[in-house]
Amino acid sequence: MVVGDFALELDTVVVGSGPGGYVAAIRAAQLGQKVAIVEREYIGGVCLNVGCIPSKALISAGHRYQEALDSSVFGVSTENVTLDFTKTQEWKDTKVVNKLTSGIEMLLKKNKVEILRGEAYFNNDHQMRVMTETSAQTYVFKNAIIATGSRPIEIKGFKFGGRIIDSTGGLNLKEVPKKLVVVGGGYIGSELAGAYANLGAEVTILEGAASILGGFEKDVVKLVEKNFKDKGVKIVTKAMAKEAVQTDNGVTVKYEANGKEESIDADYVMVTVGRRPNTDDLGLEAVGINMTDRGLVEVDAQGRTNVDHIYAIGDIVPGAALAHKASYEAKVAAEAISGKKVAVDYRAMPAVAFTDPEIAIVGLNEKEAKEKGLDVKSVKFPLAGNGRALSLNATEGFVRLVVTKDDNVIVGAQVAGVSASDLIAELGLAVESGMNAEDISLTIHAHPSLGEAVMDAAEAALGMPIHM
């Protein structure tokens, strides 16, 4: 590439290297396109570096710490258990995050995807400028896929800095806080609240809605709330966060609940009230790309914007801000550019919260199905009836199927309990494939395994339960 002159024309340029961007780049390259990917910060994006992956590492560390503190139920006793949080963070960064992101960079290079470091800006619908602190280069492209992700929302009275942190700051604390306030009880807030509670912090969650974990059914959320209560986590719902005042060694969080002004002192306050799409400062307005009032890019079922050779995927388009949604849309967009007849279908889009216990959903719940005019029933199998769950001493939770009454087609499922994030995959396949409960019940499941709970739920839906 010659600096100061137009680059050789690229078939496809991808902006952003998160789970949407790097998947789009690799799939496009696999389909024969000449591809470049632009990244301003780090390969793997937010998810791999300061989101999905490191948060699960801290969650795992918290579980190990709790198991070390008390495994007496198994006859295992320990003394003088200590936590070296510096070593925990070092493991998270070097053995998990760095290993995964370096692997992604290797995969990009293996697929002959050129990595361009810098900020991307669209000059027009076929030219893009990539800028660093010391240089700028203009590239010409035939197609573009925008996958720039999102960033935490900053709310009034809680300007990020010092002891007022976002989720990124929460993942990179140097010590486990004695007291932590989490503003926002959604996926991110609840997961990190649980992680730090397991690591020994005294945690308070302030949630503006009537319940944490909106989007999950009440009986699912109650399991998480009970677990939080057992850990000493305080949950304040219908709370309005007003202001955070920092001192030399802490922060005071002021909020309103039940018509009263309240305050709480903590070492840190972490704000996790949502994320904002990274669509500003890209030059999209100059290109004429249509966007919503929230700054989301409007796209069709292939991820195509109103400019027919420019696509957008992931957190910057309408829908749930989920990494696996971005990866799914990435493949659709890359294949659409290659002329394949593809379109997104979110019918079997799973959602998972890595709380205690884990909770996962896919497809429709019973209420949603009935609102769509489907005649359905729901059947629940408790993990207390599963041999593997008993052997793990992890019997809280259940598998629930939502099936049509006439032919038992599975239209949705909810799982709460150990390994819910893994169990939901089989149920996602069932929803995607239009399977009925008999298809699941006739599938031989290994024994003893948690997967048997899915089979048992299917048998219950058929009116012939064995273990219930």
Sequence and secondary structure as in RCSB ss.txt:
>XXXX:A:sequence
MVVGDFALELDTVVVGSGPGGYVAAIRAAQLGQKVAIVEREYIGGVCLNVGCIPSKALISAGHRYQEALDSSVFG
VSTENVTLDFTKTQEWKDTKVVNKLTSGIEMLLKKNKVEILRGEAYFNNDHQMRVMTETSAQTYVFKNAIIATGS
RPIEIKGFKFGGRIIDSTGGLNLKEVPKKLVVVGGGYIGSELAGAYANLGAEVTILEGAASILGGFEKDVVKLVE
KNFKDKGVKIVTKAMAKEAVQTDNGVTVKYEANGKEESIDADYVMVTVGRRPNTDDLGLEAVGINMTDRGLVEVD
AQGRTNVDHIYAIGDIVPGAALAHKASYEAKVAAEAISGKKVAVDYRAMPAVAFTDPEIAIVGLNEKEAKEKGLD
VKSVKFPLAGNGRALSLNATEGFVRLVVTKDDNVIVGAQVAGVSASDLIAELGLAVESGMNAEDISLTIHAHPSL
GEAVMDAAEAALGMPIHM
>XXXX:A:secstr
  TTS    EEEEEE  STTHHHHHHHHHHTT  EEEEESS TTHHHHHHSHHHHHHHHHHHHHHHHHH BGGGT
B   S    HHHHHHIIIIIIIHHHHHHHHHHHHHTT EEEESEEEEEETTEEEEE SS EEEEEEEEEEE   E
EE   TT  SBTTEE HHHHHT SS  SEEEEE  SHHHHHHHHHHHHTT EEEEE SSSSSSTTS HHHHHHHH
HHHHHHT EEE SEEEEEEEE SS EEEEEEETTEEEEEEESEEEE S EEE  TTS HHHHT  B TTS B   
TTSB SSTTEEE GGGSSS   HHHHHHHHHHHHHHHTT      GGG  EEE SSS EEEEE  HHHHHHTT  
EEEEEEEGGG HHHHHTT    EEEEEEETTT BEEEEEEESTTHHHHHHHHHHHHHHT BHHHHHTS   SS T
THHHHHHHHHHTT  S  
